[in-house]
Amino acid sequence: MKQENMGEGLALPENVPPQKAAKPKRRKKTAGILRQILLGFAAFTLLILGLLWAFQILLLNPFYEYVKTQEIKKAADTLSTYLDGDPQARIEAALQIVSDLRANVYISTETGEIVLRNLVNEYRPPQIALLTQTERFQLFNQIHVNGRPYLTSYEMRDSYQNLVTVAIYAKAVQTPGGLNRLILLESEITPPSTIKDTLRVQLTWVTAVMVTLCIALAFFISRGISRPIVSINNSAKRLAFSRYDLHFAEKGSREVRELAQTLNYAARQLANADSLRKELLANVSHDLRTPLTMIKGYSEVMRDLPGENTPDNVQVIIDETARLTDLVNGLLDLSKLEAGAATLHISTFPLTQSIRETLKRYEKLADFTFTFDAREDLLVSADPLKISQVVYNLVSNAINYAGADKTVALAQTVQAGKVRISVTDHGEGIPQDKLQDIWERYYKVDREHKRAQVGTGLGLSIVRNILDLHGGTYGVSSQPGKGSTFWFELPLSPPQDNAQTENPKE
Ligand code: ADP
């Protein structure tokens, strides 16, 4: 059956050579959904049927005897209300008991004289008919003294030679009219064999119907449950082999639909990551190759052509080497941060001063204007090198994407025990729908690879990772055409930490 395939090891596609594929671990074969549901249903059905048989057949005798005895007692109570009035009504009440309960009815006075006698028309005389007047008299007195009715039973063979139990019930009554009477009832309390036979036939039918229903229901329910799971499982197998162009059918029960939705989301994310990886590989190899080509070209020119060994040409080689170093460092930083291998060296350091020093690096860029609006010098507890890398990355971006005014404005504000550093440029800005994505690694708003303008797509991802490690907050606001403001916040150190101040090393 198809469902039984579930839970087995991953089937390898035909084109994967067996020696290269990871050997699936030997797993204990688990039962399929159909078998599990079938077993569950079977256990439930067996329990219900067992209870039914136990109650209906095994416990029939005690139940029947109990109910019949209760009815006999009730009949005696009813009859006792007729003792005073109309004799005809009394006779009819007694006849009613005879026909309803198949009970023999005797009523005698306290001295044992019979006043009413109605017998079930059977060949054998009931035991109560064999009592003498004296015995009835004694019975009345015994009940009177004990203060409770008399109940006994005996066993005998009926006309079919079956062993049956017969109950005798005697009750002494004093009527409101002042009469003292003994009511005697005698009846079989064993269920007739026809009842047992009927029940047995009925239960056999019920058992057959329930077993058939159980199998059919288990089959349909398990098919309904397992079909979508089987289809999800088949798609998931393809996912394991990097085939992301698939769709998990969102059918079946709520849990299965949610599973399919989650897997669809995971497949989309995997596809994105995969295309980003490919894009990065292309970009990085392009980024690595271009400066290398330049370095090689300029070096060869300087070697081969007299007079080309100029400071300008050497500067090109130095610039391209710096670009390469940046790229390799960025990749290393990010891979360390993302692998969780980066450790923070926290110390209390002067943030404001450190930013000023970072900005000094850009003084060579004569055509750019840098402003830093900071009213006071503040201390924070953080990793000085990593925080200056954050500032460096944000300022580099502001320079890369600055507008015609070539101005980068930094500001330091304090609010609720936190210091906020913001970096503003008046460049092209970032579209609203891209504001979330730019923090992802390798993401570039302008997908076209413009090496001259933009870097590696790693800068903001490094910023995010560093600030996450510090538990800091960060964000960006931007208006396309007007510019962007990137900011981050760190908790301020209390002033007493001044003593431990360290200067950041560049
Ligand atoms: P990159 O090295 O490409 O700058 P980042 O991770 O630093 O990589 O930035 C990701 C993307 O975010 C950039 O490619 C750019 O599209 C956008 N971006 C970052 N900073 C700015 C900014 N100041 N102005 C406009 N766009 C920006």
Residues whose N, C-alpha, C, O or C-beta is under 5 A from the ligand:
A	BS01	ADP	N397 A398 Y401 G429 I430 I438 Y443 K444 V445 D446 V454 G455 T456 G457 L458 G459 L460 S461 S484
